[in-house]
Amino acid sequence: MVDRTLDESASERILQLANKSSSTTSYNKAPLPHGSIAIIQLLVLFLTLTVGFIGNASLVAVVIRNRQMRTRTNMFLTQLAVTGMGVCLFSIPFMITALIKQSWVLGEVLCKLNAFFVPFCFSSSIFTLTAICIHKYFSVVKPLRRIITHKRTLLIIGFIWLSAFACSIGPIFGWTVIIFRSSASMCCPRDPQNTLEISHTIFMLCVVYMFPILAMVFLYLRIIIAVKSHCQRIRDTAIIDDRGILAQRKIIITLLYVLTAFVVCWTPYFIYGIMSMVTRPTNFPPYFLGTAYICGFLYSVCTPIILCTRNPRFRRGFKELVTFQGINRPSLGAHGSIPHNCGSSRRPSSDYLTERRCSVWFLSSQNSLLSIEPEPCYRRRRLRWIETYL
């Protein structure tokens, strides 16, 4: 009788161990955050989903509706907004579903898609920011060389998508193991446990995060030095005003805000990635990984807010969308130039001129600048408001 009781207790223990081992690979039985933590996460996610999608969709609509907004910089910013919309549509709803259901109920295919799309959006965003920085570098430091044209801008955007896809597809083909993590309420790569998985973590840290940021820091420093030099040269000549360089400086500061927001939002996630290679997961605070993901998702809200705050054209475009007004386009002459009649009442708005006369400072070093004053007024105006389609 005693032997029979011992056999039954042993079999029960074996069944319990089997159930525990099977729950680690299951997509619908892992415990998730509960109570006040889950409520706070859900509120932040719902707010991010609503504001981020509406803001990024409005940004795209403003650029599409207004031809004068389709500059090269704005095309890259539109790509950034499309990526933000992708985060709101294909990443945040998965996390919300897992938090509400207290488990992963969407199946293995969507779990892998979830693990693919988060790094894809991140890679696309940082590569787009890098492309904007390179474009501004050539526009400011080498303004006479039109290296990045509108057609090349479209090719660069396509290359960004391909690069982001290549950087994100590795876990699908076995570079690392994708699991559902209850601490994050997301499907993502597990903490590195062997050399192959460590190499994947190092690749993401270096190629997709550290190297682009270091490159952008170096290029923006060169840009800031060039802007100061051009501004000082223009003021020394005292022949043309410096409103064009000031407008360019404002654009660069706005882009620096966008880059800073990206670094602040995504740094917690990469801090976790670094720490996961040197310490055990049990040493992390509870729900740290989930909070890091939510901070990264918040970046989809930052770009529309920064552009609306800093750029008057985007701000006016958002207002016209909300109030269902038509976009007022300035009257221009052929090839986007200002009409020859200097006294015409149909002049472009001051905001439009401020945003479009962004490379005038290179004229300060040209010999033809000395012959501006004897020229007719329309000739002087053309030289002052030279168009470079930034």
C-alpha positions as CSV (number, residue, x, y, z in Angstrom):
1,M,0.0,0.0,0.0
2,V,2.8,2.4,0.9
3,D,4.6,1.5,-2.4
4,R,1.4,2.3,-4.3
5,T,1.1,5.7,-2.6
6,L,4.7,6.5,-3.4
7,D,4.2,5.5,-7.1
8,E,1.2,7.8,-7.3
9,S,3.0,10.7,-5.8
10,A,6.0,10.2,-8.1
11,S,3.7,10.1,-11.2
12,E,2.0,13.3,-10.1
13,R,5.4,15.0,-9.7
14,I,6.3,13.9,-13.2
15,L,3.1,15.3,-14.7
16,Q,3.7,18.6,-12.9
17,L,7.2,18.9,-14.3
18,A,5.9,18.0,-17.8
19,N,3.2,20.7,-17.5
20,K,5.8,23.3,-16.4
21,S,8.2,22.4,-19.3
22,S,5.4,22.6,-21.8
23,S,4.2,26.0,-20.6
24,T,7.6,27.6,-21.3
25,T,7.1,27.0,-25.1
26,S,3.3,27.6,-25.1
27,Y,1.9,30.8,-26.6
28,N,-1.2,30.9,-24.4
29,K,-0.3,29.9,-20.8
30,A,2.4,32.3,-19.7
31,P,1.6,34.7,-16.9
32,L,1.5,38.4,-17.8
33,P,1.5,41.6,-15.8
34,H,-1.6,42.1,-13.8
35,G,-3.2,44.7,-11.5
36,S,-2.0,48.4,-11.6
37,I,1.0,47.7,-13.8
38,A,-1.1,46.1,-16.6
39,I,-3.7,49.0,-16.4
40,I,-0.9,51.6,-16.7
41,Q,0.6,49.8,-19.6
42,L,-2.7,49.5,-21.4
43,L,-3.5,53.2,-20.9
44,V,-0.2,54.2,-22.3
45,L,-0.5,51.8,-25.2
46,F,-4.0,53.0,-26.1
47,L,-2.9,56.6,-26.0
48,T,0.2,55.9,-28.1
49,L,-1.9,53.9,-30.6
50,T,-4.5,56.7,-31.0
51,V,-2.2,59.8,-31.0
52,G,0.6,58.1,-32.9
53,F,-1.6,56.9,-35.8
54,I,-3.6,60.1,-36.1
55,G,-0.5,62.3,-35.9
56,N,1.6,60.3,-38.4
57,A,-1.4,59.9,-40.8
58,S,-1.9,63.6,-40.7
59,L,1.8,64.3,-41.4
60,V,1.6,62.0,-44.5
61,A,-1.7,63.7,-45.6
62,V,-0.2,67.2,-45.3
63,V,2.8,66.3,-47.5
64,I,0.6,64.5,-50.1
65,R,-2.0,67.3,-50.4
66,N,0.5,70.1,-50.6
67,R,3.0,69.9,-53.5
68,Q,5.2,72.6,-52.0
69,M,5.8,70.3,-49.0
70,R,7.3,67.5,-51.1
71,T,10.9,68.4,-50.5
72,R,13.6,65.9,-50.1
73,T,13.7,66.3,-46.3
74,N,9.9,66.0,-46.0
75,M,9.9,62.9,-48.1
76,F,12.3,61.3,-45.6
77,L,10.0,62.6,-42.8
78,T,7.1,61.0,-44.5
79,Q,8.9,57.7,-44.6
80,L,9.4,58.1,-40.9
81,A,5.7,58.8,-40.4
82,V,4.8,55.7,-42.4
83,T,7.0,53.6,-40.1
84,G,5.3,55.2,-37.1
85,M,1.9,54.2,-38.5
86,G,3.3,50.6,-39.0
87,V,4.2,50.5,-35.3
88,C,0.7,51.6,-34.4
89,L,-0.9,49.0,-36.6
90,F,1.3,45.9,-36.4
91,S,3.1,46.1,-33.0
92,I,1.0,47.9,-30.4
93,P,-2.2,45.9,-31.0
94,F,-0.4,42.6,-30.4
95,M,0.9,43.8,-27.0
96,I,-2.6,45.1,-26.1
97,T,-4.2,41.8,-27.0
98,A,-1.6,39.9,-24.9
99,L,-2.2,42.1,-21.9
100,I,-6.0,41.9,-22.1
101,K,-6.1,38.1,-22.7
102,Q,-3.3,37.5,-20.2
103,S,-1.7,35.1,-22.7
104,W,-0.7,34.8,-26.3
105,V,-3.7,33.6,-28.3
106,L,-2.7,34.7,-31.8
107,G,-0.7,31.6,-32.9
108,E,2.9,30.9,-33.8
109,V,2.8,32.7,-37.2
110,L,1.7,36.0,-35.7
111,C,4.2,35.5,-32.9
112,K,7.0,35.4,-35.5
113,L,5.5,38.3,-37.3
114,N,5.4,40.3,-34.1
115,A,9.1,39.4,-33.4
116,F,10.0,40.5,-36.9
117,F,8.1,43.8,-37.2
118,V,9.4,45.5,-34.1
119,P,13.1,45.4,-35.2
120,F,12.0,46.1,-38.8
121,C,10.3,49.4,-37.7
122,F,13.2,50.3,-35.5
123,S,15.8,49.7,-38.2
124,S,13.7,51.6,-40.8
125,S,13.5,54.6,-38.4
126,I,17.2,54.9,-37.6
127,F,18.2,54.3,-41.2
128,T,15.8,57.1,-42.3
129,L,17.3,59.4,-39.7
130,T,20.7,58.6,-41.0
131,A,19.7,59.3,-44.6
132,I,18.2,62.7,-43.5
133,C,21.5,63.5,-41.8
134,I,23.6,62.6,-44.9
135,H,21.2,64.7,-47.1
136,K,21.6,67.7,-44.8
137,Y,25.4,67.3,-44.7
138,F,25.6,67.5,-48.5
139,S,23.1,70.4,-48.6
140,V,24.9,72.5,-46.1
141,V,28.6,71.5,-46.4
142,K,28.6,71.0,-50.2
143,P,25.6,73.0,-51.4
144,L,26.8,73.3,-55.0
145,R,26.7,69.5,-55.5
146,R,23.2,68.2,-55.9
147,I,24.1,64.6,-54.9
148,I,20.7,63.6,-53.4
149,T,18.0,64.5,-56.0
150,H,14.3,63.7,-55.8
151,K,14.8,60.5,-57.8
152,R,17.7,59.4,-55.7
153,T,15.6,60.1,-52.6
154,L,13.0,57.6,-53.7
155,L,15.8,55.0,-54.4
156,I,17.3,55.7,-50.9
157,I,13.9,55.1,-49.3
158,G,13.6,51.8,-51.1
159,F,17.1,50.8,-50.0
160,I,16.1,51.7,-46.4
161,W,13.2,49.3,-46.6
162,L,15.5,46.5,-47.9
163,S,18.2,47.1,-45.3
164,A,15.6,47.1,-42.5
165,F,14.2,43.8,-43.8
166,A,17.6,42.2,-44.0
167,C,18.5,43.3,-40.5
168,S,15.2,41.9,-39.1
169,I,14.7,38.6,-40.9
170,G,17.6,36.8,-39.2
171,P,15.6,35.4,-36.2
172,I,13.0,33.9,-38.6
173,F,15.7,31.8,-40.2
174,G,17.2,30.6,-36.9
175,W,19.8,33.2,-36.0
176,T,18.2,33.3,-32.5
177,V,15.1,31.7,-30.8
178,I,11.8,33.5,-30.8
179,I,9.7,33.0,-27.7
180,F,6.7,34.7,-26.1
181,R,8.0,36.6,-23.1
182,S,5.5,37.3,-20.3
183,S,7.6,40.2,-18.9
184,A,7.3,42.0,-22.2
185,S,3.9,40.8,-23.3
186,M,5.5,40.4,-26.7
187,C,7.1,37.8,-28.9
188,C,10.8,38.5,-29.2
189,P,14.2,36.8,-29.2
190,R,15.1,35.2,-25.9
191,D,18.1,36.3,-23.9
192,P,21.3,35.1,-25.6
193,Q,22.4,31.7,-24.4
194,N,25.1,30.7,-26.9
195,T,27.6,32.2,-29.3
196,L,25.1,32.4,-32.2
197,E,22.5,34.3,-30.2
198,I,25.2,36.6,-28.7
199,S,26.3,37.4,-32.2
200,H,22.8,38.4,-33.1
201,T,22.5,40.7,-30.1
202,I,25.9,42.3,-30.9
203,F,24.8,42.8,-34.6
204,M,21.7,44.6,-33.6
205,L,23.5,46.8,-31.0
206,C,26.3,47.8,-33.4
207,V,24.9,47.9,-36.9
208,V,21.4,49.0,-36.1
209,Y,22.0,51.3,-33.2
210,M,25.5,52.4,-32.2
211,F,27.1,52.9,-35.6
212,P,24.3,55.0,-37.1
213,I,24.1,57.2,-34.0
214,L,27.9,57.8,-34.0
215,A,27.8,58.6,-37.7
216,M,24.9,61.1,-37.2
217,V,26.7,62.7,-34.2
218,F,29.8,63.3,-36.4
219,L,27.9,64.6,-39.4
220,Y,25.7,66.9,-37.3
221,L,28.8,68.4,-35.7
222,R,30.2,69.1,-39.2
223,I,26.9,70.6,-40.2
224,I,26.7,72.9,-37.2
225,I,30.3,74.1,-37.8
226,A,29.5,74.8,-41.5
227,V,26.3,76.7,-40.6
228,K,28.2,79.0,-38.2
229,S,30.8,79.6,-40.9
230,H,28.3,80.4,-43.6
231,C,26.3,82.7,-41.3
232,Q,29.4,84.6,-40.3
233,R,30.5,85.0,-43.9
234,I,27.1,86.3,-44.9
235,R,27.0,88.8,-42.1
236,D,30.5,90.0,-43.0
237,T,29.5,90.7,-46.6
238,A,26.4,92.6,-45.6
239,I,25.0,92.4,-49.1
240,I,22.4,89.7,-48.7
241,D,20.4,88.9,-45.5
242,D,20.9,85.8,-43.4
243,R,17.3,84.7,-43.2
244,G,18.0,81.7,-45.4
245,I,20.7,80.4,-43.2
246,L,18.6,81.0,-40.1
247,A,15.8,79.0,-41.7
248,Q,18.2,76.2,-42.4
249,R,19.5,76.3,-38.8
250,K,16.0,76.0,-37.5
251,I,15.4,72.9,-39.7
252,I,18.6,71.3,-38.4
253,I,17.6,72.0,-34.8
254,T,14.2,70.4,-35.5
255,L,15.9,67.3,-36.9
256,L,18.2,67.1,-33.9
257,Y,15.1,67.1,-31.7
258,V,13.7,64.2,-33.7
259,L,17.0,62.3,-33.4
260,T,17.2,63.0,-29.6
261,A,13.6,61.7,-29.1
262,F,14.6,58.5,-30.9
263,V,17.6,57.9,-28.8
264,V,15.8,58.7,-25.5
265,C,12.8,56.4,-26.4
266,W,14.8,53.4,-27.7
267,T,17.9,53.5,-25.3
268,P,16.1,51.5,-22.5
269,Y,15.6,48.6,-24.9
270,F,19.2,48.5,-25.9
271,I,20.3,48.8,-22.3
272,Y,18.4,45.6,-21.7
273,G,20.1,44.0,-24.7
274,I,23.6,44.9,-23.3
275,M,22.7,43.8,-19.8
276,S,21.3,40.5,-21.0
277,M,24.7,39.4,-22.3
278,V,26.5,40.1,-19.0
279,T,23.9,39.2,-16.3
280,R,21.0,36.9,-15.7
281,P,17.4,37.8,-16.6
282,T,16.4,37.4,-12.9
283,N,18.5,40.4,-12.0
284,F,16.3,42.8,-14.0
285,P,13.5,44.7,-12.4
286,P,10.1,43.3,-13.0
287,Y,8.5,44.3,-16.3
288,F,11.6,46.2,-17.3
289,L,11.5,44.7,-20.8
290,G,7.8,45.5,-21.3
291,T,8.5,49.1,-20.2
292,A,11.4,49.4,-22.6
293,Y,9.2,48.3,-25.5
294,I,6.5,50.8,-24.5
295,C,9.1,53.6,-24.4
296,G,10.2,52.6,-27.9
297,F,6.6,52.7,-29.2
298,L,6.2,56.2,-27.7
299,Y,8.6,57.5,-30.4
300,S,5.8,57.1,-33.0
301,V,4.1,60.0,-31.1
302,C,7.2,62.2,-30.9
303,T,7.8,63.0,-34.6
304,P,4.4,64.5,-35.4
305,I,4.4,66.6,-32.1
306,I,7.9,67.9,-32.8
307,L,7.2,68.8,-36.4
308,C,3.9,70.5,-35.5
309,T,5.6,72.5,-32.8
310,R,8.6,73.5,-34.8
311,N,7.5,73.8,-38.4
312,P,4.8,76.4,-39.3
313,R,3.9,74.7,-42.5
314,F,3.2,71.4,-40.8
315,R,1.3,73.2,-38.1
316,R,-0.9,75.1,-40.6
317,G,-1.3,71.9,-42.6
318,F,-2.6,70.0,-39.5
319,K,-5.0,72.8,-38.8
320,E,-6.3,72.8,-42.3
321,L,-6.9,69.0,-42.1
322,V,-8.7,69.3,-38.8
323,T,-10.9,72.2,-40.0
324,F,-11.4,70.7,-43.5
325,Q,-9.9,73.7,-45.2
326,G,-8.1,73.8,-48.6
327,I,-4.4,74.3,-48.6
328,N,-3.4,77.8,-49.7
329,R,-0.7,77.6,-52.3
330,P,1.4,80.7,-53.1
331,S,1.4,82.0,-56.6
332,L,4.7,81.3,-58.3
333,G,6.1,81.8,-61.8
334,A,7.7,79.2,-64.1
335,H,9.8,76.5,-62.5
336,G,8.7,77.5,-59.0
337,S,10.4,81.0,-59.2
338,I,9.0,84.2,-58.0
339,P,7.1,86.4,-60.5
340,H,9.2,89.0,-62.3
341,N,6.9,91.8,-61.3
342,C,8.4,93.0,-58.1
343,G,5.3,94.9,-57.1
344,S,2.8,92.1,-57.6
345,S,0.3,91.6,-54.9
346,R,0.3,87.8,-55.4
347,R,3.5,87.0,-53.6
348,P,4.4,83.8,-51.8
349,S,3.8,83.8,-48.0
350,S,6.7,84.7,-45.7
351,D,6.6,81.2,-44.2
352,Y,6.9,79.6,-47.7
353,L,9.9,81.8,-48.6
354,T,11.5,81.0,-45.2
355,E,11.3,77.3,-45.8
356,R,12.4,77.3,-49.4
357,R,15.4,79.7,-49.5
358,C,17.7,77.3,-47.6
359,S,21.0,77.4,-49.6
360,V,21.4,81.0,-50.4
361,W,24.5,81.4,-48.2
362,F,26.9,79.8,-50.8
363,L,26.4,83.0,-52.9
364,S,28.3,84.9,-50.3
365,S,31.6,83.5,-51.7
366,Q,30.7,84.2,-55.4
367,N,32.2,87.0,-57.4
368,S,28.8,87.6,-59.1
369,L,27.5,88.8,-55.8
370,L,29.2,92.2,-56.3
371,S,27.0,92.9,-59.4
372,I,23.7,92.3,-57.7
373,E,22.8,95.9,-56.9
374,P,22.9,97.3,-60.5
375,E,20.6,94.5,-61.7
376,P,16.9,95.0,-62.1
377,C,14.8,94.2,-59.0
378,Y,13.5,90.9,-60.3
379,R,17.1,89.8,-60.9
380,R,18.1,90.7,-57.4
381,R,15.1,88.9,-56.0
382,R,16.0,85.7,-58.0
383,L,19.5,85.8,-56.6
384,R,18.3,86.4,-53.1
385,W,15.6,83.7,-53.0
386,I,17.5,81.1,-55.0
387,E,15.6,77.7,-54.9
388,T,17.4,74.5,-54.1
389,Y,14.4,72.3,-53.2
390,L,15.4,71.3,-49.8
